[in-house]
Amino acid sequence: MDCQNEVIKMNINIESRELINAFKSEVKKKLPIWLTAKVGELKDFLDELEDHIWDKATELAEGADPEAMHVREAIVQMGSPRKIAKEFRTRGTPKFFVTEELWPWYYRSLIFAGIVSILVNMITMAFKLGKGDTGAIVGNAFWEMFVGFAFAFAAITLLFVQLSYQGFLPEDFKRLVEEEPRKHPKKPRKGKPKKPKATISTSGSYLFEAIVGFVIGGVLIFYPFASINEPFMATYMVGFAYWLKLVGGAMVIGGIIRFAQALVGKRLRFQQLFIALHIIPTSLNLALFLRLHFNPELIQVALQNRFTAANIPQIVKIIVILGAVFSIIGMFGELVKVAQLEVYGFTKTDAKYKKVIQIK
């Protein structure tokens, strides 16, 4: 008889365990990703949930060993898996469709997407202009820029709406930006503390760049057409003279933008705006160097008096490669500056970095 009772109790325990495991599995399916991704926290929550079920079942059994019916009733009183999981999806403070905690990340993502759209379309426009394509290239570039940003805006908005719905908070991303602990951490060096590194150039540096752009750009625009050079230019360097004029014009535009940056000082959004605008004259320079690649005759006549005909194609190729590489590096550099300003502000310090990823 005792053996029979033991078998009955064992079957009851097995059935109860199956009921609890099935309920835990359903709850786990409804939980947000931020919790299921944290194995330790997920296990603690499910263990705590199981303990609550057993406590409730024991209460329903009035102190006796709970049976399967008590466990089933305890599970019903716990509520549906969706209701339990919903508590973990409402951690954020509502603000439109994106939570207030994720709003700064959403805003920064849109800024970064806008700069990437400008960069990609300016490079594309530069290659088209360099090839000498006809049509509304500039207008199409700005239209494609708008369309690209619109798609990025829709995708980023949907992503952050979903993250807000899932109950994500900035601390859930913290592990993505924190450095992994080193096995052998470096010992701090003795001496004077390092001076905080500026994320962008100072107003003085921008003013110097503006003056250089005005001077060199002005020389390239006006010098080839000075009266003393008109006979030489008209005879040997007609196409190249216009090419120099365009290069000078791009440099003057860049100088104007740098001068504006020097004037606005440490005003974050204005600096980011002018940095983005500086990509445009840089892309024009890229187009002009690519123009030399597709039309090397523009400079061949000018070089024939100093170099042998065999060396001219190589010289043109070197000029084009160097000019294009520096232009593309400059454009990506502007993109990095915008991102650094958004993350660090004007001074790259640990305090600024921690402020971005701090737990609110």
Secondary structure, DSSP 4 states (H G I P E B T S, - for coil): -HHHHHHHHHHHHHHHHHHHHHHHHHHHHHS-HHHHT-HHHHHHHHHHHHHHHHHHHHHHTTTSPP-HHHHHHHHHHH--HHHHHHTTT--SPP-TTS-TTTHHHHHHHHHHHHHHHHHHHHHHHHHHHHHT--SSHHHHHHHHHHHHHHHHHHHHHHHHHHHHHTT--GGGGHHHHSPPPPSSPPPPPPSSPPPPEESS--HHHHHHHHHHHHHHHHHHHHGGGSTTTHHHHHHH-HHHHHHHHHHHHHHHHHHHHHHHHHHH-S-HHHHHHHHHHTHHHHHHHHHHHHHHHH-THHHHHHHHTTS-TTTHHHHHHHHHHHHHHHHHHHHHHHHHHHHHHHHHTTEE-HHHHHHHH---
